Amino acid sequence: MRLTPQSIRRVADGLVIEGPQGPVLIRRQMDRIETKYQGDQLVNGSVAAYSKALVEQAIELTNRFPFPWRIDADGTQRITDHQRYYEQTFNKDLQGIETLKRWLQRSSFLEIER
């Protein structure tokens, strides 16, 4: 599985990560991420393992992505590259990965719950 920033998109009640075995809906609830498999290709235990693996890959992608901003410990967003900020921030394809980055920045620990 190889995710891209476009694999993560915002929806009304969270984010959807598009993976090879179907999409997974994720929602942030306090300090945990709840997952819900949206496809029909997997069943039982494989759903939980697939969902967790997909979320972990999305987090890894988000941590490696070159965002033009950071969020300080006090919650203040600091722009580090103004040109890239204006190129990326208004790009609808990046709204999902930006949302996940903000979720990760607001909590030092997020538990993945299925």
VENUR-V451669 format. One record per backbone hydrogen bond with DSSP energy under -0.5 kcal/mol. CO is the residue of the C=O (numbers start at 1). NH is the residue of the N-H. Records with the same first field share a line. If there is no record, write none. Layout:
CO=NH / NH
//
This chain:
4=7
5=8
7=9 / 18
8=96 / 97
9=16
11=14
14=11
15=26
16=9 / 18
17=19 / 24
19=22
21=41
22=19
23=38 / 39
24=17
25=36
26=15
27=29 / 34
29=32
31=111
32=29 / 34
33=113
34=27
36=25
43=46
44=47 / 48
45=49
46=50
47=51
48=52
49=53
50=54
51=55
52=56
53=57
54=58
55=59
56=60
57=61
58=62
59=63
60=64
61=65
65=67
68=80 / 81
70=72 / 78
72=75
76=72
78=70
81=85
82=86
83=87
84=88
85=89
86=90
88=91
90=92
91=94
92=95
94=98
95=99
96=100
97=101
98=102
99=103
100=104
101=105
102=106
104=107
111=33 / 113
113=35
//
